Amino acid sequence: MKNTEYKLNDFYQSAVLKSAGLPLLRLEKSQDKYFFFIFDDSSQKAEDIIRKYWNKELQVIARELVESIHELKTRLHMGM
C-alpha cells in the first residue's frame, strides 16, 4: 500500500501544492520551532507538482497561490 500523505517543511512549496489542489491535512510541529505541512497525496501527484515547480513548468492561478500563502501563514501563526 502506498503512502497517501506527503510531508514537507518548505513553506512556498507547500503553498504551491495547496494552490495546485492538494488538500492540506494538518501541520505537525517538529522538535525545533519548525512545522511540517502534511498533504493528502492519494492521487500521487505531489512529487510531479514539485518537479514541475522546480523546472519552471508548473502553472497555477496567481490568486490561488496568494490565497494559499495567506492561509498557510495564518495557520502557522495559530499553530495549527
NUZALUM-734868 format. One record per residue (C-alpha): chain; x, y, z; residue in one letter. Coordinates in pm, 1 decimal, padded with zeros to 6 digits. Layout:
BEGIN
NODE / chain / xx / yy / zz / res
NODE / A / X / Y / Z / A
...
***
This chain:
BEGIN
NODE / chain / xx / yy / zz / res
NODE / A / 00000.0 / 00000.0 / 00000.0 / M
NODE / A / 00137.4 / 00339.4 / -00098.6 / K
NODE / A / 00165.6 / 00623.2 / 00148.5 / N
NODE / A / -00115.0 / 00871.2 / 00084.0 / T
NODE / A / 00048.1 / 01155.8 / 00275.9 / E
NODE / A / 00313.5 / 01393.2 / 00150.4 / Y
NODE / A / 00516.9 / 01570.2 / 00418.4 / K
NODE / A / 00744.9 / 01869.8 / 00372.7 / L
NODE / A / 00863.8 / 02170.9 / 00565.8 / N
NODE / A / 00918.3 / 02418.5 / 00283.8 / D
NODE / A / 00661.3 / 02696.9 / 00312.6 / F
NODE / A / 00645.6 / 02804.7 / -00052.1 / Y
NODE / A / 00643.6 / 02452.5 / -00192.2 / Q
NODE / A / 00355.4 / 02383.8 / 00044.0 / S
NODE / A / 00171.5 / 02689.1 / -00088.3 / A
NODE / A / 00228.1 / 02560.7 / -00441.3 / V
NODE / A / 00089.6 / 02216.5 / -00353.4 / L
NODE / A / -00214.5 / 02373.6 / -00190.7 / K
NODE / A / -00281.5 / 02604.5 / -00484.8 / S
NODE / A / -00240.1 / 02306.9 / -00721.9 / A
NODE / A / -00528.4 / 02136.5 / -00543.4 / G
NODE / A / -00371.4 / 01900.4 / -00287.7 / L
NODE / A / -00567.8 / 01907.9 / 00037.2 / P
NODE / A / -00370.7 / 02012.9 / 00344.3 / L
NODE / A / -00443.8 / 01759.7 / 00617.7 / L
NODE / A / -00256.1 / 01912.2 / 00909.2 / R
NODE / A / 00055.9 / 02080.1 / 01037.8 / L
NODE / A / 00297.3 / 01893.9 / 01263.2 / E
NODE / A / 00539.8 / 02074.2 / 01487.9 / K
NODE / A / 00891.2 / 01931.9 / 01476.6 / S
NODE / A / 01131.5 / 01900.9 / 01770.6 / Q
NODE / A / 01256.7 / 02251.2 / 01698.4 / D
NODE / A / 01047.8 / 02554.5 / 01610.5 / K
NODE / A / 00957.8 / 02440.1 / 01257.9 / Y
NODE / A / 00637.8 / 02290.6 / 01119.7 / F
NODE / A / 00579.1 / 02018.1 / 00864.5 / F
NODE / A / 00292.6 / 02051.7 / 00619.5 / F
NODE / A / 00109.9 / 01721.3 / 00565.4 / I
NODE / A / -00090.2 / 01688.2 / 00242.8 / F
NODE / A / -00328.4 / 01422.9 / 00117.2 / D
NODE / A / -00143.1 / 01272.6 / -00177.0 / D
NODE / A / -00375.3 / 00982.7 / -00253.7 / S
NODE / A / -00357.6 / 01091.0 / -00617.8 / S
NODE / A / 00024.6 / 01053.2 / -00607.5 / Q
NODE / A / 00072.4 / 01393.5 / -00776.2 / K
NODE / A / 00280.6 / 01581.4 / -00516.1 / A
NODE / A / 00623.9 / 01483.5 / -00645.6 / E
NODE / A / 00524.2 / 01564.7 / -01002.7 / D
NODE / A / 00390.5 / 01906.4 / -00895.3 / I
NODE / A / 00713.5 / 01983.0 / -00706.8 / I
NODE / A / 00923.0 / 01866.9 / -01003.7 / R
NODE / A / 00727.9 / 02095.4 / -01236.8 / K
NODE / A / 00766.6 / 02379.1 / -00984.9 / Y
NODE / A / 01147.4 / 02344.5 / -00981.4 / W
NODE / A / 01163.4 / 02305.9 / -01361.2 / N
NODE / A / 00950.1 / 02620.1 / -01404.0 / K
NODE / A / 00683.9 / 02418.2 / -01585.8 / E
NODE / A / 00403.6 / 02446.9 / -01331.6 / L
NODE / A / 00114.0 / 02680.4 / -01397.7 / Q
NODE / A / -00113.4 / 02785.2 / -01113.5 / V
NODE / A / -00369.3 / 03058.6 / -01080.9 / I
NODE / A / -00190.2 / 03352.7 / -00921.3 / A
NODE / A / -00477.5 / 03445.1 / -00691.7 / R
NODE / A / -00498.8 / 03087.7 / -00560.9 / E
NODE / A / -00126.4 / 03093.4 / -00485.7 / L
NODE / A / -00157.4 / 03422.0 / -00295.7 / V
NODE / A / -00458.7 / 03290.8 / -00102.6 / E
NODE / A / -00268.8 / 02971.1 / -00018.1 / S
NODE / A / 00024.3 / 03175.2 / 00112.9 / I
NODE / A / -00208.2 / 03381.5 / 00332.7 / H
NODE / A / -00391.2 / 03076.2 / 00464.3 / E
NODE / A / -00068.9 / 02889.7 / 00547.2 / L
NODE / A / 00075.0 / 03194.4 / 00723.4 / K
NODE / A / -00242.2 / 03223.6 / 00930.9 / T
NODE / A / -00231.3 / 02855.3 / 01024.1 / R
NODE / A / 00135.6 / 02878.5 / 01118.6 / L
NODE / A / 00074.7 / 03176.6 / 01345.1 / H
NODE / A / -00218.2 / 02996.3 / 01505.7 / M
NODE / A / -00006.9 / 02683.4 / 01546.9 / G
NODE / A / -00245.2 / 02454.0 / 01366.0 / M
***
